[in-house]
Amino acid sequence: MTSITDPSPVPSGQPTEDFPLSSVPETARKSMISLAPILAGFTLYSGTLFAGGLVGPSFQFWPDLVGLILLSNLILGLYAAFLGFIAGNTGLTTVLMARFSFGSVGSRWVDFILGFTQIGWYAWGSALMAQLLNSLAGVPESWNWLIILFFTYGFCSTAYMGYKAMDWLSRIAVPAMILLMVLSLSVAAGDVGGFAGLQAQAIGDPLPVNVAITIIVGTFVSGGTQATNWSRFAKSGKAGFIATLIAFFLGNGFLIFSGAFCAKVYGEPDIVKVMATQGLLVWGLILFFFNMWTTQDNTIYAFSIAGSNMFRTRKRTLLVLGGATFALVLALGGIYEMLVQYLILLGTFIPPIGGIIMADYWVNRGGEFPALTEPQPAFNWAGIIAYVAASAIAYFTNASGWGIVPLNGIVSALVIYVVLTKLIPAPQSQS
């Protein structure tokens, strides 16, 4: 495809806008060694541990829990990876792709829902920093406003600087996090008596399999939908697919597994608190700091990309600061207390977006988007109607307990969009 590019060089050490309204030019594409750590750092998020903790106690470790984690993260990983393939081929973010399937004005709904969910996660992470320092380091709760203020703006520093700063942070932090988590899980395995001890653990309150999968996929489906913010830097569609699949299947799966494992052994999904009980408090705090930073900067970066498309501005760095300020208000207002409901909602209403974009790219347009310079209609009614219908299907199947809710949304959106593009006349483009 032919698209707008903005390859103007930026002095070393200066923040970059990272092509928020254009395709990433070939000269700015990155290797798998660069992409994989950034995407993995994005998925290694403390919120995912809590999702694992929600489902872990309800299932026997083998084969039920392990099989559930593998299946759920395969769904999430493939969903994100197929979008990563399109991003690697086109150099476009999800919100730019949405202009073709939702229309130039209709795509602003995609900007809103993706941007708002990322801000919610960012606010939750800032509040979690204060909460953990209260419980583990004895920091007085009266200091929470200062802690939240400091980390809200501190964690967005690498996102403000752009891809290169996030790249170097991830190369250092991701290997360190994996080693520390493996250390803690090894200690936990010894404490529970190995495999036999895990199998002998009592099963908690039953949780329907479809609800468990919705929770696991919903934890990071918004992030998976926006993984294109980084996979668009891949040198090819294949590279974008592989890097995204590795991060979301293995990275997110490892976090879900860790949260579930710790919840079964200690009744506590938060591996940092677990490390404190294991006598590894200092290492746990280092793990938590890296964990939060590598995800928080990706999260606020994703918000800035969505905001750039919504307001049609290239000033991504200003949106990083503006988004952090909005998240500060949400964090001080207690957004983290609504986590479970938030996860279920994400698993219901986000996946149809990706299903429509994939159908538009492969089925409707034969694997090639038009140039961004080509005028688009204000509303692509096929995409908008398909989204509403697929979201309704996902919502009501969630209420009725039928099927896997995120998968219901993705598949129904894809099918409905393809059908509607055959029935509804092509909309007129606007300049």
Long-range contacts (C-beta under 8 A, 24 or more apart in sequence): 1-90, 1-368, 1-369, 1-370, 1-371, 2-371, 2-373, 3-90, 3-91, 3-92, 3-369, 3-371, 3-372, 3-373, 4-371, 4-372, 4-373, 5-91, 6-314, 10-162, 15-160, 15-161, 15-162, 15-317, 16-161, 16-162, 16-163, 16-164, 17-162, 17-314, 17-315, 17-316, 17-317, 18-162, 18-163, 18-305, 18-316, 19-91, 20-93, 20-304, 20-305, 20-308, 20-309, 20-313, 20-314, 20-316, 21-96, 21-308, 21-309, 21-312, 21-313, 21-314, 21-372, 22-372, 23-90, 23-91, 23-92, 23-96, 23-232, 23-372, 24-91, 24-232, 24-233, 25-91, 28-233, 29-91, 29-233, 29-234, 29-235, 30-163, 30-167, 30-233, 30-234, 30-235, 31-235, 32-234, 32-239, 32-242, 32-243, 34-167, 34-233, 35-230, 35-231, 35-233, 35-234, 35-239, 35-240, 35-243, 36-243, 36-246, 36-247, 37-167, 37-170, 37-171, 37-174, 38-163, 38-166, 38-167, 38-170, 38-230, 38-298, 39-227, 39-230, 39-231, 39-243, 39-244, 39-246, 39-247, 39-248, 39-251, 40-170, 40-174, 40-246, 40-247, 40-250, 40-251, 41-166, 41-169, 41-170, 41-173, 41-174, 41-294, 41-295, 41-298, 42-223, 42-227, 42-230, 42-247, 42-251, 42-294, 42-295, 42-298, 42-299, 43-220, 43-223, 43-247, 43-248, 43-251, 43-252, 43-255, 43-295, 44-174, 44-177, 44-251, 44-254, 44-255, 44-291, 44-294, 44-295, 45-121, 45-125, 45-220, 45-223, 45-255, 45-291, 45-292, 45-295, 46-125, 46-128, 46-270, 46-272, 46-288, 46-291, 46-292, 46-295, 47-121, 47-124, 47-125, 47-128, 47-219, 47-339, 48-219, 48-220, 48-252, 48-255, 48-256, 48-259, 49-255, 49-256, 49-258, 49-259, 49-262, 49-269, 49-270, 49-271, 50-259, 50-269, 50-270, 50-339, 51-215, 51-216, 51-218, 51-219, 51-256, 51-259, 51-343, 52-216, 52-255, 52-256, 52-257, 52-258, 52-259, 52-260, 52-261, 52-262, 52-263, 52-269, 53-259, 53-260, 53-262, 53-263, 53-268, 53-269, 53-270, 54-207, 54-212, 54-215, 54-269, 54-340, 55-207, 55-212, 55-215, 55-216, 55-256, 55-260, 56-259, 56-260, 56-261, 56-262, 56-263, 56-264, 56-269, 57-203, 57-204, 57-205, 57-263, 57-264, 57-267, 58-203, 58-204, 58-205, 58-206, 58-207, 58-212, 59-203, 59-207, 59-212, 60-199, 60-201, 60-203, 61-195, 61-198, 61-199, 61-201, 61-264, 62-195, 62-198, 62-199, 65-260, 65-264, 66-257, 68-209, 68-212, 68-213, 68-216, 69-216, 69-253, 69-256, 69-257, 69-260, 70-253, 71-213, 72-212, 72-213, 72-216, 72-217, 72-256, 73-216, 73-248, 73-249, 73-250, 73-252, 73-253, 73-256, 74-249, 75-213, 75-217, 75-404, 75-406, 75-407, 76-216, 76-217, 76-220, 76-221, 76-224, 76-248, 76-249, 76-252, 76-406, 77-244, 77-245, 77-248, 77-249, 77-250, 77-252, 77-253, 78-245, 78-249, 79-217, 79-221, 79-224, 79-225, 79-351, 79-354, 79-406, 79-410, 80-223, 80-224, 80-225, 80-227, 80-244, 80-245, 80-247, 80-248, 81-240, 81-241, 81-242, 81-244, 81-245, 81-248, 81-249, 82-241, 82-354, 82-358, 83-224, 83-225, 83-227, 83-228, 83-231, 83-244, 83-354, 83-357, 83-358, 84-227, 84-228, 84-231, 84-234, 84-240, 84-241, 84-243, 84-244, 84-245, 85-231, 85-237, 85-238, 85-240, 85-241, 85-244, 86-228, 86-237, 86-240, 86-357, 86-358, 86-361, 87-227, 87-228, 87-231, 87-232, 87-234, 87-237, 87-240, 88-231, 88-232, 88-234, 88-235, 88-236, 88-237, 88-238, 88-239, 88-240, 88-241, 89-236, 89-237, 89-240, 89-367, 90-232, 90-369, 91-232, 91-233, 92-228, 92-232, 92-369, 92-372, 93-226, 93-228, 93-229, 93-232, 93-305, 93-309, 94-225, 94-226, 94-228, 94-229, 94-353, 94-354, 94-357, 95-305, 95-306, 95-308, 95-309, 95-310, 96-309, 96-372, 97-228, 97-357, 97-360, 97-361, 97-369, 98-309, 98-353, 98-357, 98-383, 99-309, 99-372, 99-376, 100-360, 100-365, 100-369, 100-370, 100-376, 100-380, 101-356, 101-357, 101-359, 101-360, 101-364, 101-380, 101-382, 101-383, 101-417, 102-356, 102-379, 102-380, 102-383, 102-384, 102-387, 103-376, 103-377, 103-378, 103-379, 103-380, 103-383, 103-384, 103-427, 104-376, 104-377, 104-378, 104-430, 105-378, 105-379, 106-378, 106-379, 106-380, 106-383, 106-384, 107-309, 108-309, 108-310, 109-384, 109-387, 110-306, 110-353, 111-306, 111-307, 111-309, 111-310, 112-306, 112-310, 113-349, 113-350, 113-353, 114-222, 114-225, 114-226, 114-302, 114-306, 114-350, 114-353, 115-302, 115-303, 115-306, 115-307, 115-310, 115-323, 117-222, 117-346, 117-350, 118-222, 118-223, 118-226, 118-299, 118-300, 118-302, 118-303, 118-306, 118-323, 119-300, 119-303, 119-323, 119-326, 119-327, 119-330, 120-330, 120-335, 120-342, 121-222, 121-223, 121-295, 121-299, 122-152, 122-155, 122-296, 122-299, 122-300, 122-303, 122-323, 122-324, 122-327, 123-327, 123-328, 123-329, 123-330, 123-331, 123-335, 123-336, 124-331, 124-335, 124-336, 124-339, 124-342, 125-151, 125-155, 125-292, 125-295, 125-296, 125-299, 126-151, 126-152, 126-155, 126-296, 126-327, 126-328, 126-331, 127-331, 127-334, 127-335, 127-336, 128-292, 128-336, 129-292, 131-336, 132-270, 132-272, 132-273, 132-288, 135-273, 136-272, 136-273, 136-276, 136-281, 136-284, 136-285, 137-285, 145-332, 148-328, 148-331, 148-332, 149-328, 151-292, 151-296, 152-324, 152-327, 152-328, 152-331, 153-321, 153-324, 153-328, 155-292, 155-293, 155-296, 155-297, 155-300, 156-296, 156-297, 156-300, 156-320, 156-321, 156-323, 156-324, 157-297, 158-293, 158-297, 159-297, 159-298, 159-300, 159-301, 159-304, 159-320, 160-317, 160-320, 160-321, 162-317, 163-230, 163-233, 166-297, 166-298, 166-301, 169-293, 169-294, 169-297, 170-294, 173-290, 173-293, 173-294, 174-294, 176-286, 176-287, 176-290, 177-287, 177-290, 177-291, 177-294, 178-254, 180-275, 180-283, 180-284, 180-286, 180-287, 181-254, 181-258, 181-271, 181-287, 183-280, 183-283, 184-262, 184-271, 184-274, 184-275, 184-278, 184-280, 184-284, 184-287, 185-258, 185-261, 185-262, 187-278, 187-280, 188-261, 188-262, 188-265, 188-266, 188-274, 188-278, 191-265, 191-266, 191-278, 192-264, 192-265, 198-264, 198-265, 201-264, 201-265, 208-401, 210-401, 210-402, 210-403, 210-404, 210-405, 211-401, 213-404, 213-405, 213-406, 214-344, 214-347, 214-348, 214-398, 214-404, 214-405, 214-406, 215-340, 215-343, 215-344, 215-347, 216-256, 217-347, 217-351, 217-404, 217-406, 217-407, 218-343, 218-344, 218-345, 218-346, 218-347, 218-348, 218-350, 218-405, 218-406, 219-252, 219-256, 219-343, 219-346, 220-248, 220-252, 221-346, 221-347, 221-350, 221-351, 221-406, 222-346, 222-350, 223-298, 223-299, 223-302, 224-248, 224-354, 225-350, 225-351, 225-353, 225-354, 226-302, 226-305, 226-306, 229-298, 229-301, 229-302, 229-305, 230-298, 300-324, 300-327, 344-398, 347-398, 347-405, 347-406, 348-391, 348-394, 348-395, 348-398, 348-405, 348-406, 348-409, 349-391, 349-394, 349-395, 349-409, 350-406, 350-409, 351-394, 351-406, 351-407, 351-409, 351-410, 351-413, 352-386, 352-387, 352-390, 352-391, 352-394, 352-409, 352-410, 352-412, 352-413, 353-387, 353-413, 354-410, 354-413, 355-390, 355-409, 355-410, 355-411, 355-412, 355-413, 355-414, 355-417, 356-383, 356-386, 356-387, 356-390, 356-413, 356-414, 356-417, 358-414, 359-413, 359-414, 359-415, 359-417, 359-418, 360-417, 360-421, 363-414, 363-418, 363-421, 364-417, 364-418, 364-421, 374-429, 375-429, 375-430, 375-431, 376-429, 376-430, 377-427, 377-428, 377-429, 377-430, 378-427, 378-430, 379-427, 380-427, 381-420, 381-424, 381-427, 382-417, 382-420, 382-421, 382-424, 383-417, 385-416, 385-420, 385-424, 386-413, 386-416, 386-417, 386-420, 387-413, 389-413, 389-416, 390-416
